[in-house]
């Protein structure tokens, strides 16, 4: 298991921390972000704000420079011009700006220009990183236009994640947890970000990919609902298939949405737990029966894994029949039946 360097969380010297924000034409949102940054609790933390202004042709640059001149913390502003704006590339550049500003050990947090961190965000993130290597905080939508289907989806995935942790409990998970990972609320140490190679240059989904890669590398991912960021529910954002695009799709044709079958997801979660135990005991026979892989294959994969987390994430395949897709309504009923069955057992 990766070890925490106590120097990184010393209470004698303030912990160096960079808040890394990519922004593209966000002049309407940046003043609200700056006001939220000024309200952040900073005891024991030495934060700085790193703004990557990506191909902006509005007033974003002027607003950022004006704030940097009067901010109560260091503000580093960098402008880039790209013919093809790319969310993953911009977020990685913002993180590297933070990396350079820290000059060594420290913590990198990332959020979005249209997001508002809670006052205790820094403290909650640092507390989470004492328990884990990556903290995925909770993102709360600011509801200006309701979408009942998205509310149902979020409730379903919250319940599915609770099932996951009942089948595969890990000591580093948050007491209050949630189901997803978003670049609007994510934190990790500099060394962890470097080891993962950073966000990939993906048009969308760079955040989920980084968190998946972290788990496969054996890093402990904590989904912590104590770390809260409020974000916009606008329908027209800067990423083609980001939250704004998802909201538009659900507004238009949400009745046709389907999700992974919860029984197939439960099969994976249960076997993640079996895989962790197999790695710890070096006894792969029960796992071989559960997932249909030979003991020799399991032993070979285990040799290449630094810990049980990496092994569990790498070795458990999709269910024998594949990961089925069902309508949200059917999935809700199936998940309720699974949960009731576990309570009755």
Order of alpha helices (4+ residues) and beta strands (2+ residues): beta-alpha-beta-alpha-beta-alpha-beta-beta-alpha-beta-alpha-beta-alpha-alpha-beta-alpha-beta-alpha-alpha-alpha-alpha-beta-alpha
